[in-house]
Amino acid sequence: MPQRNQYITSKHTSISVATVVNLIDHASKLNMDEETISRLAILLSILEPLIINDMNLERALEMRTVETLVKLCELPSYIKNPGANTDDSVRLPIYIKYAVRCLTSCVRHPSGVDQLVMIEAGTSNVVQFISIIRDEEIIANSSKILRIVLREDKVSFTFLISN
């Protein structure tokens, strides 16, 4: 465990997180076809271990990564309206799972919590995951995000009023 803590707190001059965040932002603006979905999943799976490091997390938050992640976490209409499609084999796009993981890492930092709460759909998307999605990992990470957000006194009241 000491080596993991060394990685979390290590200081460096790498700009890799900025590059990955820019690529994710660009890909998120493309038409959501299979190639884009696959690209987003790959980029988010690269971002996830990078933002474990505190410096990388701060750089990502300075680039408003939470805003991009919240946009990516919006559920497709065929999942929001389950009555419209009764086929149980309909799957959640894989990049959403990675986006929720990254969002969970972002809220480790107070700035990440502030950014999430300030985004109109931020916490409501997370609540939707808990109420609609059946994936245990997504539910666990969404619950962790809500727990961290509610733990912050200054945002608890805002969260409770908005939801």
Protein Blocks (a to p, Z undefined) as FASTA:
>chain_A
ZZmmmmmmpccfbfklmmmmmmmmmmmmpccdfklmmmmmmmmmmmmmmmmpmklmmmmm
mnommmmmmmmmpccfklmmmmlpmcfkbccdfklmmmmmmmmmmmmpmklmmmmmmpmk
lmmmmmmmmmmpmcfklmmmmmmmmmmmmmpmklmmmmmmmZZ
